[in-house]
Amino acid sequence: MGFLSDALSRIKPSATIVITQKARELKAEGVDVISLSVGEPDFDTPENVKEAAIAAIRRGETKYTPVSGIVPLREAIAKKFKRENDLDYKPSQTIVGTGGKQVIYNALLATLNPGDEVIIPRPYWVSYPEMVGLCGGTPVFVDTTMDDNFKLQAEPLERAITPKTKWIILNSPSNPSGAAYSRDEMKVITDVLMRHPHVWVLTDDMYEHLVYDDFKFVTPAQVEPNLYERTLTMNGVSKAYAMTGWRIGYAAGPEKLIKAMDFVQGQQTSGAASISQWAAVEALDGTQAHLDVFRKAFAERRELVVSMLNQTKYLKCPMPEGAFYVYPSCAEAIGKRTPGGKVIESDEDFVSELLSAEGVAAVHGSAFGLGPNLRISYATSNKVLEDACSRIQRFCGSLG
């Protein structure tokens, strides 16, 4: 009998964490490394949010909280969904977790049985299939294409649905591609789901506020109200409020599902950190003025990176609608040789050689289920991005 659980054999380590850690180690050794692998805004948490946290500490808000979250935060979440998404939820239909990842994991753990299938469009955030596997489910992948801007299409979705399908996970704007669904594009997907009433929708809206060029964000239950009773709408404060380290995610959905997730969380972590929850109240209820600043900066960075990558030999980079990632194809670099004679046989080879040769850390697209591509985060300054893209151009120019 082995000591470690067999469940560990069903999952892989997070490629984004592995590469980011490798970049940190190289930096610690004195190597000049630019890390474009981490999904984290370079902005500081807004001052009003930090002050709300300090005030909570001074008030003594330092005790255990209810498992599903403090009442003021659950009320703020309900107000946010009504104000921004035209979705009516009672506070009792909301839940707060230690980051969006925990919210998703708890929903899957509370609902999946062996043999249950979860549809995941590719490319996907690296944790989706691993969480499904850990919870005993079976991930079913549906490919998207660059020609369709990495957006799920109706016909392949229809083919993937079986009597065993329990969930579909939708992520718009997407990590890793930045693709976001317009209302018409989302309606195509919801129309398919309306024909299959046994399929539940788990929508990851973490990048909701980071959309550009007058793009209008929509979420599935908003587009198709008849999906309301079988949709879990997940969001959080990490990206739009630069609060990654505060670890607050939240969701709203049918009360029976929320109660089941509360049950799981009660024996797992209990409530999220009290101070972080009070900070999140201010994030949701307070001024949203910083969002325009964030969006303007990210939009400029997006333009810079897409332009420079499309001027790079062997790379093709579509323009994403949201988030802070680009997902260029490096297909034309496959089979090429580095000056040292190494043959680039995969996107993983590409990013490994890029890191070794030029000190630029990116994540290979095959880690997100679809390559040969690479994910580049532009959540850093224009100066750093220009330097990084120049290094990528130099690296690609050296291949032959």
N, C-alpha and C positions, 0 to 999 in steps of 0.2 A: 504494500500500500504506500503510494507516494505521499509526501507531506503537503505539497502544493496542490491547489484545486485544479481539476481538469479544465475549469472555465478559462484559466489563463491561456490555454492552448488555442482558444477560439478568438483571441484578440491580438492586435499588434500595437506596438508603442506609437504614440502620436508623432508623426514625422515632423510636424511644425515645432514641437517641443524639442525633439532630438536635434534638429538643425540649429534652432536658436541657441540651445545649450552649447553645441559645438562652436558656434560663432563667439559666444561668451568666453569659452575656454581659450580660443585663439587670441582674443583680445587681451585676456589676462596674461598670455605669454608674450605680449608685445607686438602681435601681428596687426597690421593695419586692415581691419575688417569693417565693412559696411553691412549691417544686417538688415535685409529687406524680407525677413522671414516671419517676423512677429506681427500678430494681428492686434496691435495696440496703438491707440492715438498717442501722438507725442505731446498733446496739449495737457495742461494741468487741470485738475478738477476745478470747476467754477467756484469762485470765492464764496458765493452765497451758500453753496452746498457744504463747503468746509466749515463755514461759520455755524451752520445748523448742527453739524456733528459736534463741534466744540460746545455749543449751547446744551446739547443733549447730555454730554459728559458732565457739565456743570450742574444740570438738573438731577443728576444721579440716575439717568436712564441706562443703567449698566447691569441690569438683572436679566434672567432668562425671559424670553418672549414666548408668546403662543407659537406653536409649531408652524402654523400657516402664515404667521406674520402679525405685527402689531396692527391694531384696528385703523389708526390714521393712515398707515401705508396701504392697507387693503382698500380703504376708501379712496385714497389718491389714485390707485390703480384703476378702480372702477370709473372714476371721473375721467382719467386719461383715455380709457377706451371709448367713452361716450364722446368726449371732446374731439378726439383726433381720428377715430375710426367709425364713429356712429354705431357702436356696439353697446347694447345695454346689458351690464352685468351688475349683480348685487355684490357687495364686498364678500359675502359668503361663497361666491363663485370664483374667488381669486385665491391665489397662493403665492407665497414668497419663498424662494430657495436661495441657497448659497451659490449664486451664479445661474445663468441659463442652462448650463450643462446639467446641473442637478435636477432642475425642473424637468428637462427632457427625460433624463434617466429614470426619475421617479414615475413619470407617466408610463414609460415602457415597462418598468418593473411591476407596476400595479395592474397592467392589462395583458401582458404577453404570456402565452402558454407555449410549450414546445410544439413546433410545427406552424405556429402563426407567422405570417409573412408581413414584412414591412417594405413598401416600395420606396426606393431612394433614387432620385435622379442623379446621374453622373454628369459633371464632377460634383462631389459632395464634400461637406466639411468632414474632416478625417474621423471625427468621433461618432458620427451617426451609426455606421455599420458595426463599430466595436461595441457601442452601447446596446444595440439590438442583439448582438451575439451574447453579450454578458447576461442579458435578461432572458435568454433562451429562445429568442425568435430567430427568424431567417431573413436576412436582407435580400431583397430582390432589386437588382439595379436596372435602370432604364437610361440608356445613353441619350445625351443631347449632342449637338454638333455646333461647330463654330459658325457654320452657314446659318443656323437658327439662333445665333448669339447665345448659345448654351442654355436655351430655354426648352423646357419639356413640351412636347407636342402631343396632341390628342390621341393619335393612332397608336404609337408605341405604349402610351399609358394604358389605353384600353386593353391591349394585348397582354400587359403585365398583370392585370387584375385577375385573381382566381378566387374560388370560394374560401381559400385560406388567408386572403389578404385582410389584415386587421387595420393597418395604418398606411398612410402615405405621409412622408416628411417633405414639406415644401420650405424653401429658404429663399426669400426675396427681400432685399437685394442679397445676392449669393456670396458666400464665402466658399469657393475661391474665385469665382469668375466675375463678380460684380454685376451679373445680370439681374435685372429687375423686371417684373411682369406688369405691363400696363393693365388697365381695367379690362380691355378687350381680350388680351392674352390670358389673363387670369380666368375670365369667363369661359374660355375654351376648356380650361382644366376643370373648373367647377361643373360645367355641363356634363363632362364624363363622369365625375364623382356622383352626380345626382342620379345616374343610371345604376349605381352600385351602392345601395343604402347600407351595406354592412361595412363599408370602408370608412374609417375615421381619419380626420385630417389633423396633423400636428404641424403647425406653421411656426417657423422660426423667423421672427420679425426683428431680430436684434439690430439690424442696420437700417431700420425704417427711416430715420431722419437724415441719413446720409445718401441723398439722391440729388441729381444734378440736371441742369438744362430744363428747368420747369417740369421735370418728371413728377407725376402724381402717384404717390404710393397708395396701394390698396392691399387689403388682406382678405383671404378667402371668404370668411363668414360675412364680411362687409359686401362683397360682390354678389354672393349667393346666400341670402338670409336663411334659406331652407337647410343649409349646412350647419347652422348655429348649434344645434343639439348634438352634433358629433364632431365638433372642432375644439381643439385646445390651441389657443392663441398665446404664444410665448413671446416675451420681450425681456428687456432689462435695461440697466443704466450704464453698462460697461462702455459701450462705444460712443453713443451720442452725448454722454455726459463725462467722458474721460474718467470713468470710475472702475477700471478693470480690477484694481486691487481691493476694492470695497466688497466685491463678491455678492452682488444682488441681482438675481433674475426673478422674473415673475410670470404668471400666466393666468388666464381666465378660461373657464369652460363650464360644462355641465356640472351641477353640484355633486352628482354621484361620483364623477371622476375626481373632482377636487378633494372629496372626502377620502377616496381611496389613496390619493397621493399624500394627503395629510397623514394617513395611517402608516404608510411606508416611511415617511420622513420622521415620524414620531419615534420610530425605532432605529433611525439611522443617524441623523445629526440634530434633530429637534429644530428649534428656530434659528434663523440666520442671526448674525451679529447685531446686537441691539443698536449700536451707534451707526452702523451702516444703514440700518433700516430708517432711522430718523434722518440721515443724510438723503436717502432716496425719497422720503416724503417731500423734502425741499426741492429735489431735482424735478419731481413730477409736478408739484404744485407751484413752484416758484417761477421766476423769470426764465424765459427760454431764449434770451437775447444772444447767448453764446452760440446758438445753433447756426445763425447766419455767418458768424465768424468762422466756425469750423467748416461749414459747407463751402464758403468762398475759397478758403485755403486748400481744401481737398480737391476742389474743382480745378484750381490752377495746377496743382501737382499732377492730377490725372492727365491734363492736357500735355504737360511737359513730358511725362513718362511715355504716354502713348506715341507722341510725336518722335521722341528719340528712339524708341524701340522699333518703330516702323521704318526708321532710317538705318537699322542695324541689319547687317548681312545675316541671312538665314532665319530671321525672326519675322513673324506676322502677329500684330497685336490689335485685337478688336477694341472698340471704345465701350467701356462698361457704363451702365446707367447709375450704379450706386456702389455702396461700401467704399473701401479704400484699397482695392486690389485690382491688378490686371492679370490676365491669364494668356500670355502670348504662346503661340505654337513655335516649337523649335524643331519641327519635323524635317526641315531642310538641312538641319545640322547633323541629323543622324547619318552615320557612315563617314563623317569627316574625321580628320586626324588633327590632334593638337601638335604644336611644334615639337613636343617630346615623343611623338609617335603613338600616343594613346588614341584608339578609335572610339568615337562617341557612339555607343551602341544603344543608348536609351536616354530619356530625359533625366534619369537619376545620374548617369554619367555626366551629362551636361552640367548639372548644378554642382556636382562634386568637383569637376575640373575648373568650373568658374570660380569656386571658392578657393581652390588651390592656386590658381594662376593669378587672380585679380582681387581676391579677398572680398568678394561679394557673395553674401549668403541669401539664397532664394530656396524655394521648396519645389521639388519635382512634381509635376502634374499627376504622375501615376499614383502618388500618395493620396490624391483626391479621387482616384478611380478612373481618370481619363487623361491620356497623354498621346503623343509626346508634347507636353506643355510645361510651363513653370509658373508658379504663383509668385508675384512680386507685390509686396505691400508698399504703398506710397504714403504711409503714415509717418513721414519724417520731413525734414525741411527741403525746400527747393534746392539749396546748395548741395546737400548730401545726395539728393536724387540725381542731380546733374552729374555729380562725380561718379555715382554708381552706374548710371546709364552709359557714361563715357567708357568706364571700365568694361561693361558688357559689350559695347561696340568694339573695343580693342580685342577682347577675347574672341568674339565671333570672327573678326577680321583676320585672326591668326589661324583659324581652322582651314584646312585644305585637303 
